[in-house]
Amino acid sequence: MNKTDMIEHIAKQADISKAAAGRALDAFLAGVRGTLKKGGAVTLVGFGTFAVSKRAARAGRNPRTGEAIKIKAAKLPKFRPGKALKDALN
């Protein structure tokens, strides 16, 4: 499912226009993005938690040349599914 499919699904389920569904989805994504940028977490009970994970700097290799390189530390988005979501899939 891509973003367009999700907008259509939201519009149909909520009985609203596709434009309104698109604005709602964009607002949700902006809220999650903003919270993660600030280092917070977004928890949707029964669905899961979006959080920020930190990856330490490490040594790696350039696959083309075999040369050792330094990979910088990074912040990564992480999603942990909730129990209800796990149960729905199993």
Protein Blocks (a to p, Z undefined) as FASTA:
>chain_A
ZZklmmmmmmmmnopafklmmmmmmmmmmmmmmmmmnopacddehiaccddddddddddd
dfknopacdddddddddddddfklmmmmZZ
